[in-house]
Amino acid sequence: MTPKELVLALFSAAFIDHDPEAARQMVSADYIQHNPQVPTGAEGLMGLIPLVGQSGMTATTHRVIAEGDMVVLHNTYDNADAVEPLRLRPLISSAWKMERLSNTGTICNPSPKPLRQGVA
């Protein structure tokens, strides 16, 4: 599976199919979660998935940008304020999410080094 395919499969498992067991196969145990309301690690993400399913939140991917082991998704989320860990950010409607793959082929999402302004 390419990095792009893997990230899209994880997004689908988590936010469309609401299948934590399928998602678990695609993330490393030390997955870094950038949402401060959700604990870091695979278990934090696995705990969020049922809440997303119960809430009625829907997610749509509009753009996928992939380069090497990094993949960026542009998504919109409808009804995100219904998901308890996301309630502090009720105005979320569109987000960019960057994922990075580990050398074992799972999504680990370590924070990339900050870019200096004007440097890509």
Secondary structure, DSSP 8 states (H G I E B T S, - for coil): --HHHHHHHHHHHHHTS--HHHHHTTB-TT-----TTS-SSHHHHHHHHHHHHHHT-EEEEEEEEEETTEEEEEEEEESGGGSGGGTT-TT--EEEEEEEB-TTSSB---------TT--
